[in-house]
Amino acid sequence: MVERMSKDTPKRATEEVVPTGIRELDSLLGGGLLEDSTLLVVYETASFGWFLAIEVFRRLLSRGGFGVVTNYSFPFLLLERYGNVIHYDVVREGEEGRLVVLDVFGSSLEAGSLLASM
């Protein structure tokens, strides 16, 4: 049997949605992220787009999620500093198994197993 959706039914009503915990973002996303989905945050180098990405990570990881960061813009130490600015410990998240950084930039492995060098 095929479930039919009326024109009044939101397209995501039958799928599991995971709220990010950021009210405005969840509203734009129709309630949150689809379960087991990927969120890509792309931003201009001089913007504060990184803040949104880290804040979403912080909230989802605190509820049992797992994060992958693709670092291609700057050395890992700068990524770590950005996290520290908003009191988010990127290294601790990696050491505790909630986060891995794919380091396309080519940083040295100063953060140990947290970095997956490309």
N, CA, C and O atoms as CSV, one atom per row, in Angstrom:
chain,resi,resn,atom,element,x,y,z
A,1,MET,N,N,0.840,-1.167,0.000
A,1,MET,CA,C,0.000,0.000,0.000
A,1,MET,C,C,0.894,1.242,0.000
A,1,MET,O,O,1.830,1.315,0.795
A,2,VAL,N,N,0.639,2.179,-0.837
A,2,VAL,CA,C,1.400,3.414,-0.933
A,2,VAL,C,C,0.696,4.484,-0.117
A,2,VAL,O,O,-0.496,4.737,-0.286
A,3,GLU,N,N,1.470,5.113,0.780
A,3,GLU,CA,C,0.903,6.189,1.593
A,3,GLU,C,C,0.838,7.457,0.765
A,3,GLU,O,O,1.843,7.900,0.210
A,4,ARG,N,N,-0.333,8.031,0.685
A,4,ARG,CA,C,-0.510,9.266,-0.082
A,4,ARG,C,C,-0.505,10.452,0.861
A,4,ARG,O,O,-1.046,10.399,1.966
A,5,MET,N,N,0.108,11.504,0.406
A,5,MET,CA,C,0.166,12.723,1.206
A,5,MET,C,C,-0.760,13.757,0.578
A,5,MET,O,O,-0.728,13.973,-0.634
A,6,SER,N,N,-1.564,14.379,1.387
A,6,SER,CA,C,-2.421,15.440,0.871
A,6,SER,C,C,-1.582,16.678,0.614
A,6,SER,O,O,-0.444,16.763,1.077
A,7,LYS,N,N,-2.132,17.644,-0.122
A,7,LYS,CA,C,-1.383,18.867,-0.402
A,7,LYS,C,C,-1.140,19.679,0.863
A,7,LYS,O,O,-0.295,20.574,0.870
A,8,ASP,N,N,-1.886,19.372,1.954
A,8,ASP,CA,C,-1.715,20.077,3.224
A,8,ASP,C,C,-0.689,19.401,4.136
A,8,ASP,O,O,-0.295,19.966,5.156
A,9,THR,N,N,-0.261,18.202,3.771
A,9,THR,CA,C,0.688,17.457,4.594
A,9,THR,C,C,2.108,17.872,4.255
A,9,THR,O,O,2.508,17.809,3.092
A,10,PRO,N,N,2.880,18.298,5.255
A,10,PRO,CA,C,4.283,18.627,4.978
A,10,PRO,C,C,4.999,17.409,4.417
A,10,PRO,O,O,4.751,16.288,4.861
A,11,LYS,N,N,5.877,17.612,3.453
A,11,LYS,CA,C,6.579,16.498,2.807
A,11,LYS,C,C,7.395,15.675,3.791
A,11,LYS,O,O,7.634,14.492,3.548
A,12,ARG,N,N,7.828,16.275,4.900
A,12,ARG,CA,C,8.690,15.573,5.846
A,12,ARG,C,C,7.904,14.935,6.985
A,12,ARG,O,O,8.503,14.391,7.913
A,13,ALA,N,N,6.592,14.991,6.935
A,13,ALA,CA,C,5.773,14.517,8.049
A,13,ALA,C,C,5.978,13.044,8.341
A,13,ALA,O,O,5.810,12.629,9.488
A,14,THR,N,N,6.334,12.237,7.355
A,14,THR,CA,C,6.467,10.800,7.570
A,14,THR,C,C,7.905,10.380,7.879
A,14,THR,O,O,8.164,9.197,8.100
A,15,GLU,N,N,8.837,11.327,7.897
A,15,GLU,CA,C,10.230,11.005,8.164
A,15,GLU,C,C,10.640,11.513,9.543
A,15,GLU,O,O,10.109,12.508,10.035
A,16,GLU,N,N,11.596,10.811,10.161
A,16,GLU,CA,C,12.090,11.196,11.474
A,16,GLU,C,C,12.954,12.442,11.366
A,16,GLU,O,O,13.902,12.481,10.581
A,17,VAL,N,N,12.627,13.459,12.152
A,17,VAL,CA,C,13.353,14.721,12.141
A,17,VAL,C,C,14.035,14.906,13.486
A,17,VAL,O,O,13.428,14.681,14.533
A,18,VAL,N,N,15.290,15.312,13.458
A,18,VAL,CA,C,16.066,15.552,14.670
A,18,VAL,C,C,16.299,17.061,14.788
A,18,VAL,O,O,17.022,17.635,13.974
A,19,PRO,N,N,15.699,17.706,15.787
A,19,PRO,CA,C,15.911,19.145,15.948
A,19,PRO,C,C,17.368,19.453,16.270
A,19,PRO,O,O,18.025,18.710,16.999
A,20,THR,N,N,17.865,20.561,15.714
A,20,THR,CA,C,19.224,20.985,16.024
A,20,THR,C,C,19.275,21.694,17.367
A,20,THR,O,O,20.337,21.802,17.980
A,21,GLY,N,N,18.129,22.175,17.821
A,21,GLY,CA,C,18.078,22.944,19.058
A,21,GLY,C,C,18.225,24.434,18.825
A,21,GLY,O,O,18.198,25.219,19.773
A,22,ILE,N,N,18.380,24.830,17.569
A,22,ILE,CA,C,18.428,26.242,17.205
A,22,ILE,C,C,17.093,26.546,16.537
A,22,ILE,O,O,16.857,26.148,15.396
A,23,ARG,N,N,16.238,27.239,17.239
A,23,ARG,CA,C,14.849,27.439,16.815
A,23,ARG,C,C,14.732,27.941,15.378
A,23,ARG,O,O,13.972,27.381,14.588
A,24,GLU,N,N,15.473,28.984,15.035
A,24,GLU,CA,C,15.374,29.575,13.698
A,24,GLU,C,C,15.821,28.593,12.617
A,24,GLU,O,O,15.181,28.493,11.570
A,25,LEU,N,N,16.910,27.870,12.861
A,25,LEU,CA,C,17.404,26.895,11.893
A,25,LEU,C,C,16.417,25.745,11.741
A,25,LEU,O,O,16.135,25.313,10.623
A,26,ASP,N,N,15.894,25.250,12.849
A,26,ASP,CA,C,14.920,24.162,12.788
A,26,ASP,C,C,13.686,24.578,11.996
A,26,ASP,O,O,13.125,23.776,11.249
A,27,SER,N,N,13.269,25.817,12.157
A,27,SER,CA,C,12.125,26.322,11.406
A,27,SER,C,C,12.412,26.305,9.907
A,27,SER,O,O,11.566,25.887,9.117
A,28,LEU,N,N,13.603,26.757,9.513
A,28,LEU,CA,C,13.981,26.755,8.099
A,28,LEU,C,C,14.076,25.341,7.527
A,28,LEU,O,O,13.809,25.120,6.346
A,29,LEU,N,N,14.460,24.391,8.374
A,29,LEU,CA,C,14.648,23.006,7.932
A,29,LEU,C,C,13.392,22.151,8.072
A,29,LEU,O,O,13.453,20.938,7.874
A,30,GLY,N,N,12.276,22.748,8.404
A,30,GLY,CA,C,11.039,21.979,8.554
A,30,GLY,C,C,11.000,21.170,9.833
A,30,GLY,O,O,10.366,20.116,9.874
A,31,GLY,N,N,11.659,21.634,10.870
A,31,GLY,CA,C,11.651,20.953,12.162
A,31,GLY,C,C,13.018,20.483,12.604
A,31,GLY,O,O,13.224,20.215,13.788
A,32,GLY,N,N,13.949,20.379,11.691
A,32,GLY,CA,C,15.289,19.922,12.026
A,32,GLY,C,C,15.894,19.144,10.872
A,32,GLY,O,O,15.448,19.254,9.730
A,33,LEU,N,N,16.902,18.369,11.176
A,33,LEU,CA,C,17.582,17.539,10.175
A,33,LEU,C,C,16.895,16.194,10.065
A,33,LEU,O,O,16.372,15.679,11.053
A,34,LEU,N,N,16.891,15.622,8.877
A,34,LEU,CA,C,16.404,14.256,8.747
A,34,LEU,C,C,17.364,13.330,9.481
A,34,LEU,O,O,18.580,13.500,9.401
A,35,GLU,N,N,16.821,12.358,10.189
A,35,GLU,CA,C,17.668,11.415,10.914
A,35,GLU,C,C,18.630,10.735,9.947
A,35,GLU,O,O,18.249,10.367,8.835
A,36,ASP,N,N,19.880,10.569,10.377
A,36,ASP,CA,C,20.949,9.953,9.581
A,36,ASP,C,C,21.268,10.744,8.313
A,36,ASP,O,O,21.703,10.169,7.315
A,37,SER,N,N,21.056,12.044,8.351
A,37,SER,CA,C,21.356,12.873,7.189
A,37,SER,C,C,22.670,13.614,7.398
A,37,SER,O,O,23.314,13.492,8.440
A,38,THR,N,N,23.045,14.375,6.399
A,38,THR,CA,C,24.270,15.163,6.435
A,38,THR,C,C,23.912,16.631,6.303
A,38,THR,O,O,23.075,17.000,5.479
A,39,LEU,N,N,24.540,17.462,7.108
A,39,LEU,CA,C,24.367,18.906,7.004
A,39,LEU,C,C,25.701,19.495,6.583
A,39,LEU,O,O,26.710,19.301,7.261
A,40,LEU,N,N,25.711,20.206,5.480
A,40,LEU,CA,C,26.914,20.866,4.996
A,40,LEU,C,C,26.740,22.357,5.204
A,40,LEU,O,O,25.793,22.956,4.695
A,41,VAL,N,N,27.656,22.955,5.955
A,41,VAL,CA,C,27.629,24.395,6.179
A,41,VAL,C,C,28.799,24.984,5.401
A,41,VAL,O,O,29.958,24.712,5.711
A,42,VAL,N,N,28.493,25.787,4.396
A,42,VAL,CA,C,29.508,26.439,3.574
A,42,VAL,C,C,29.395,27.929,3.838
A,42,VAL,O,O,28.294,28.477,3.882
A,43,TYR,N,N,30.526,28.577,4.013
A,43,TYR,CA,C,30.498,29.993,4.359
A,43,TYR,C,C,31.709,30.702,3.764
A,43,TYR,O,O,32.710,30.073,3.421
A,44,GLU,N,N,31.599,31.997,3.649
A,44,GLU,CA,C,32.706,32.821,3.170
A,44,GLU,C,C,33.808,32.842,4.224
A,44,GLU,O,O,33.525,32.808,5.422
A,45,THR,N,N,35.038,32.897,3.791
A,45,THR,CA,C,36.190,32.855,4.686
A,45,THR,C,C,36.132,33.924,5.771
A,45,THR,O,O,36.468,33.644,6.922
A,46,ALA,N,N,35.721,35.122,5.438
A,46,ALA,CA,C,35.721,36.223,6.406
A,46,ALA,C,C,34.436,36.314,7.222
A,46,ALA,O,O,34.258,37.262,7.987
A,47,SER,N,N,33.543,35.348,7.070
A,47,SER,CA,C,32.267,35.409,7.781
A,47,SER,C,C,32.343,34.624,9.094
A,47,SER,O,O,33.370,34.030,9.425
A,48,PHE,N,N,31.247,34.638,9.817
A,48,PHE,CA,C,31.155,33.847,11.047
A,48,PHE,C,C,30.320,32.585,10.818
A,48,PHE,O,O,29.714,32.065,11.755
A,49,GLY,N,N,30.286,32.092,9.581
A,49,GLY,CA,C,29.553,30.866,9.275
A,49,GLY,C,C,30.044,29.680,10.080
A,49,GLY,O,O,29.276,28.766,10.379
A,50,TRP,N,N,31.322,29.689,10.431
A,50,TRP,CA,C,31.888,28.609,11.232
A,50,TRP,C,C,31.166,28.494,12.571
A,50,TRP,O,O,31.058,27.405,13.134
A,51,PHE,N,N,30.675,29.622,13.076
A,51,PHE,CA,C,29.988,29.605,14.368
A,51,PHE,C,C,28.731,28.742,14.298
A,51,PHE,O,O,28.460,27.966,15.215
A,52,LEU,N,N,27.960,28.873,13.213
A,52,LEU,CA,C,26.750,28.069,13.047
A,52,LEU,C,C,27.102,26.589,13.027
A,52,LEU,O,O,26.461,25.784,13.702
A,53,ALA,N,N,28.120,26.232,12.252
A,53,ALA,CA,C,28.514,24.827,12.165
A,53,ALA,C,C,28.919,24.266,13.526
A,53,ALA,O,O,28.488,23.177,13.907
A,54,ILE,N,N,29.737,25.001,14.245
A,54,ILE,CA,C,30.191,24.515,15.558
A,54,ILE,C,C,29.029,24.444,16.546
A,54,ILE,O,O,28.961,23.515,17.351
A,55,GLU,N,N,28.125,25.402,16.496
A,55,GLU,CA,C,26.988,25.388,17.417
A,55,GLU,C,C,26.054,24.209,17.128
A,55,GLU,O,O,25.558,23.576,18.060
A,56,VAL,N,N,25.809,23.909,15.857
A,56,VAL,CA,C,24.999,22.733,15.510
A,56,VAL,C,C,25.700,21.474,16.013
A,56,VAL,O,O,25.067,20.601,16.606
A,57,PHE,N,N,27.022,21.382,15.771
A,57,PHE,CA,C,27.789,20.236,16.269
A,57,PHE,C,C,27.641,20.105,17.778
A,57,PHE,O,O,27.330,19.032,18.294
A,58,ARG,N,N,27.867,21.202,18.469
A,58,ARG,CA,C,27.816,21.164,19.933
A,58,ARG,C,C,26.477,20.594,20.413
A,58,ARG,O,O,26.439,19.728,21.287
A,59,ARG,N,N,25.404,21.080,19.843
A,59,ARG,CA,C,24.074,20.648,20.283
A,59,ARG,C,C,23.774,19.201,19.909
A,59,ARG,O,O,23.250,18.451,20.733
A,60,LEU,N,N,24.094,18.796,18.687
A,60,LEU,CA,C,23.802,17.431,18.263
A,60,LEU,C,C,24.705,16.418,18.958
A,60,LEU,O,O,24.240,15.348,19.350
A,61,LEU,N,N,25.983,16.737,19.117
A,61,LEU,CA,C,26.898,15.821,19.772
A,61,LEU,C,C,26.563,15.655,21.245
A,61,LEU,O,O,26.778,14.581,21.808
A,62,SER,N,N,26.044,16.694,21.876
A,62,SER,CA,C,25.669,16.591,23.289
A,62,SER,C,C,24.489,15.642,23.481
A,62,SER,O,O,24.225,15.188,24.594
A,63,ARG,N,N,23.775,15.342,22.384
A,63,ARG,CA,C,22.643,14.418,22.455
A,63,ARG,C,C,22.965,13.067,21.816
A,63,ARG,O,O,22.062,12.324,21.433
A,64,GLY,N,N,24.266,12.754,21.705
A,64,GLY,CA,C,24.663,11.430,21.233
A,64,GLY,C,C,25.007,11.333,19.761
A,64,GLY,O,O,25.214,10.227,19.263
A,65,GLY,N,N,25.076,12.445,19.042
A,65,GLY,CA,C,25.420,12.417,17.628
A,65,GLY,C,C,26.911,12.223,17.406
A,65,GLY,O,O,27.692,12.209,18.357
A,66,PHE,N,N,27.299,12.075,16.154
A,66,PHE,CA,C,28.704,11.946,15.763
A,66,PHE,C,C,28.965,12.939,14.644
A,66,PHE,O,O,28.139,13.079,13.742
A,67,GLY,N,N,30.110,13.639,14.684
A,67,GLY,CA,C,30.401,14.670,13.696
A,67,GLY,C,C,31.667,14.418,12.923
A,67,GLY,O,O,32.641,13.873,13.444
A,68,VAL,N,N,31.639,14.826,11.660
A,68,VAL,CA,C,32.815,14.789,10.789
A,68,VAL,C,C,33.015,16.197,10.253
A,68,VAL,O,O,32.112,16.771,9.644
A,69,VAL,N,N,34.207,16.755,10.483
A,69,VAL,CA,C,34.553,18.084,9.985
A,69,VAL,C,C,35.564,17.916,8.871
A,69,VAL,O,O,36.576,17.237,9.044
A,70,THR,N,N,35.298,18.532,7.723
A,70,THR,CA,C,36.270,18.564,6.640
A,70,THR,C,C,36.989,19.897,6.734
A,70,THR,O,O,36.406,20.951,6.480
A,71,ASN,N,N,38.259,19.839,7.101
A,71,ASN,CA,C,39.052,21.045,7.302
A,71,ASN,C,C,39.935,21.267,6.079
A,71,ASN,O,O,40.915,20.552,5.871
A,72,TYR,N,N,39.576,22.274,5.267
A,72,TYR,CA,C,40.364,22.549,4.077
A,72,TYR,C,C,40.789,24.008,3.974
A,72,TYR,O,O,41.423,24.395,2.992
A,73,SER,N,N,40.450,24.827,4.974
A,73,SER,CA,C,40.703,26.263,4.867
A,73,SER,C,C,41.884,26.773,5.669
A,73,SER,O,O,42.509,27.759,5.277
A,74,PHE,N,N,42.207,26.132,6.777
A,74,PHE,CA,C,43.247,26.662,7.651
A,74,PHE,C,C,43.809,25.551,8.534
A,74,PHE,O,O,43.198,24.488,8.641
A,75,PRO,N,N,44.955,25.776,9.163
A,75,PRO,CA,C,45.547,24.747,10.029
A,75,PRO,C,C,44.608,24.345,11.161
A,75,PRO,O,O,43.783,25.135,11.619
A,76,PHE,N,N,44.753,23.113,11.595
A,76,PHE,CA,C,43.893,22.589,12.653
A,76,PHE,C,C,43.924,23.467,13.906
A,76,PHE,O,O,42.895,23.661,14.552
A,77,LEU,N,N,45.079,23.988,14.243
A,77,LEU,CA,C,45.178,24.813,15.448
A,77,LEU,C,C,44.227,26.010,15.396
A,77,LEU,O,O,43.718,26.438,16.431
A,78,LEU,N,N,43.985,26.552,14.204
A,78,LEU,CA,C,43.037,27.656,14.072
A,78,LEU,C,C,41.604,27.159,14.272
A,78,LEU,O,O,40.791,27.846,14.890
A,79,LEU,N,N,41.296,25.982,13.758
A,79,LEU,CA,C,39.975,25.371,14.007
A,79,LEU,C,C,39.761,25.182,15.508
A,79,LEU,O,O,38.682,25.460,16.031
A,80,GLU,N,N,40.792,24.712,16.185
A,80,GLU,CA,C,40.718,24.522,17.630
A,80,GLU,C,C,40.476,25.859,18.338
A,80,GLU,O,O,39.663,25.933,19.259
A,81,ARG,N,N,41.173,26.912,17.913
A,81,ARG,CA,C,40.983,28.242,18.515
A,81,ARG,C,C,39.584,28.769,18.289
A,81,ARG,O,O,38.984,29.341,19.200
A,82,TYR,N,N,39.046,28.587,17.081
A,82,TYR,CA,C,37.672,29.021,16.805
A,82,TYR,C,C,36.707,28.340,17.771
A,82,TYR,O,O,35.803,28.980,18.309
A,83,GLY,N,N,36.903,27.051,17.987
A,83,GLY,CA,C,36.054,26.339,18.940
A,83,GLY,C,C,36.192,26.898,20.338
A,83,GLY,O,O,35.198,27.064,21.045
A,84,ASN,N,N,37.421,27.189,20.744
A,84,ASN,CA,C,37.654,27.728,22.081
A,84,ASN,C,C,36.989,29.078,22.299
A,84,ASN,O,O,36.580,29.400,23.415
A,85,VAL,N,N,36.877,29.883,21.215
A,85,VAL,CA,C,36.232,31.194,21.317
A,85,VAL,C,C,34.806,31.059,21.841
A,85,VAL,O,O,34.332,31.905,22.599
A,86,ILE,N,N,34.134,29.998,21.432
A,86,ILE,CA,C,32.742,29.799,21.885
A,86,ILE,C,C,32.649,28.668,22.927
A,86,ILE,O,O,31.595,28.063,23.120
A,87,HIS,N,N,33.782,28.407,23.585
A,87,HIS,CA,C,33.843,27.415,24.666
A,87,HIS,C,C,33.454,26.015,24.191
A,87,HIS,O,O,32.697,25.302,24.850
A,88,TYR,N,N,33.993,25.645,23.030
A,88,TYR,CA,C,33.759,24.313,22.459
A,88,TYR,C,C,35.111,23.656,22.250
A,88,TYR,O,O,35.933,24.143,21.473
A,89,ASP,N,N,35.342,22.552,22.943
A,89,ASP,CA,C,36.636,21.884,22.909
A,89,ASP,C,C,36.652,20.804,21.824
A,89,ASP,O,O,36.241,19.667,22.060
A,90,VAL,N,N,37.129,21.174,20.638
A,90,VAL,CA,C,37.176,20.268,19.495
A,90,VAL,C,C,38.040,19.046,19.816
A,90,VAL,O,O,37.670,17.923,19.475
A,91,VAL,N,N,39.170,19.252,20.457
A,91,VAL,CA,C,40.072,18.144,20.783
A,91,VAL,C,C,39.396,17.154,21.732
A,91,VAL,O,O,39.456,15.946,21.503
A,92,ARG,N,N,38.754,17.648,22.792
A,92,ARG,CA,C,38.067,16.756,23.730
A,92,ARG,C,C,36.979,15.944,23.036
A,92,ARG,O,O,36.838,14.748,23.288
A,93,GLU,N,N,36.202,16.598,22.154
A,93,GLU,CA,C,35.139,15.886,21.423
A,93,GLU,C,C,35.745,14.738,20.612
A,93,GLU,O,O,35.176,13.648,20.564
A,94,GLY,N,N,36.893,14.978,19.975
A,94,GLY,CA,C,37.556,13.935,19.209
A,94,GLY,C,C,38.097,12.823,20.087
A,94,GLY,O,O,37.954,11.643,19.768
A,95,GLU,N,N,38.716,13.201,21.187
A,95,GLU,CA,C,39.272,12.194,22.101
A,95,GLU,C,C,38.185,11.320,22.713
A,95,GLU,O,O,38.423,10.156,23.036
A,96,GLU,N,N,36.997,11.885,22.870
A,96,GLU,CA,C,35.882,11.127,23.450
A,96,GLU,C,C,35.065,10.392,22.383
A,96,GLU,O,O,34.029,9.804,22.694
A,97,GLY,N,N,35.526,10.424,21.127
A,97,GLY,CA,C,34.913,9.623,20.069
A,97,GLY,C,C,33.645,10.188,19.453
A,97,GLY,O,O,32.884,9.450,18.827
A,98,ARG,N,N,33.404,11.481,19.617
A,98,ARG,CA,C,32.191,12.078,19.048
A,98,ARG,C,C,32.460,12.858,17.773
A,98,ARG,O,O,31.521,13.285,17.102
A,99,LEU,N,N,33.742,13.053,17.424
A,99,LEU,CA,C,34.088,13.937,16.323
A,99,LEU,C,C,35.397,13.500,15.682
A,99,LEU,O,O,36.330,13.098,16.377
A,100,VAL,N,N,35.466,13.580,14.359
A,100,VAL,CA,C,36.718,13.365,13.635
A,100,VAL,C,C,36.871,14.508,12.637
A,100,VAL,O,O,35.888,15.011,12.093
A,101,VAL,N,N,38.118,14.909,12.407
A,101,VAL,CA,C,38.417,15.989,11.470
A,101,VAL,C,C,39.169,15.394,10.280
A,101,VAL,O,O,40.248,14.825,10.441
A,102,LEU,N,N,38.589,15.530,9.084
A,102,LEU,CA,C,39.276,15.146,7.859
A,102,LEU,C,C,40.115,16.345,7.444
A,102,LEU,O,O,39.582,17.353,6.981
A,103,ASP,N,N,41.410,16.237,7.609
A,103,ASP,CA,C,42.286,17.382,7.437
A,103,ASP,C,C,42.826,17.454,6.020
A,103,ASP,O,O,43.924,16.971,5.741
A,104,VAL,N,N,42.055,18.057,5.129
A,104,VAL,CA,C,42.463,18.245,3.745
A,104,VAL,C,C,43.510,19.342,3.652
A,104,VAL,O,O,44.328,19.337,2.732
A,105,PHE,N,N,43.497,20.281,4.589
A,105,PHE,CA,C,44.446,21.394,4.605
A,105,PHE,C,C,45.883,20.900,4.692
A,105,PHE,O,O,46.781,21.497,4.099
A,106,GLY,N,N,46.107,19.813,5.426
A,106,GLY,CA,C,47.449,19.250,5.535
A,106,GLY,C,C,48.171,19.627,6.807
A,106,GLY,O,O,49.400,19.680,6.824
A,107,SER,N,N,47.428,19.892,7.887
A,107,SER,CA,C,48.058,20.197,9.168
A,107,SER,C,C,48.877,19.004,9.626
A,107,SER,O,O,48.622,17.868,9.227
A,108,SER,N,N,49.859,19.276,10.462
A,108,SER,CA,C,50.582,18.157,11.066
A,108,SER,C,C,49.630,17.487,12.037
A,108,SER,O,O,48.614,18.073,12.410
A,109,LEU,N,N,49.934,16.301,12.441
A,109,LEU,CA,C,49.035,15.551,13.311
A,109,LEU,C,C,49.193,15.938,14.771
A,109,LEU,O,O,49.301,15.067,15.633
A,110,GLU,N,N,49.208,17.240,15.062
A,110,GLU,CA,C,49.403,17.701,16.432
A,110,GLU,C,C,48.247,17.305,17.350
A,110,GLU,O,O,48.405,17.309,18.571
A,111,ALA,N,N,47.099,16.965,16.787
A,111,ALA,CA,C,45.964,16.577,17.611
A,111,ALA,C,C,45.812,15.063,17.687
A,111,ALA,O,O,44.764,14.570,18.103
A,112,GLY,N,N,46.822,14.334,17.300
A,112,GLY,CA,C,46.812,12.879,17.404
A,112,GLY,C,C,45.749,12.239,16.540
A,112,GLY,O,O,45.569,12.631,15.387
A,113,SER,N,N,45.037,11.256,17.079
A,113,SER,CA,C,44.087,10.478,16.309
A,113,SER,C,C,42.837,11.235,15.916
A,113,SER,O,O,42.024,10.723,15.146
A,114,LEU,N,N,42.666,12.442,16.427
A,114,LEU,CA,C,41.506,13.250,16.063
A,114,LEU,C,C,41.528,13.602,14.587
A,114,LEU,O,O,40.474,13.723,13.963
A,115,LEU,N,N,42.733,13.768,14.015
A,115,LEU,CA,C,42.854,14.149,12.613
A,115,LEU,C,C,42.998,12.912,11.734
A,115,LEU,O,O,43.788,12.013,12.023
A,116,ALA,N,N,42.230,12.888,10.673
A,116,ALA,CA,C,42.398,11.868,9.655
A,116,ALA,C,C,43.033,12.569,8.467
A,116,ALA,O,O,42.347,13.272,7.725
A,117,SER,N,N,44.324,12.389,8.276
A,117,SER,CA,C,45.056,13.130,7.254
A,117,SER,C,C,44.698,12.613,5.872
A,117,SER,O,O,44.573,11.406,5.659
A,118,MET,N,N,44.532,13.547,4.925
A,118,MET,CA,C,44.178,13.183,3.547
A,118,MET,C,C,45.437,13.166,2.705
A,118,MET,O,O,45.375,12.884,1.508
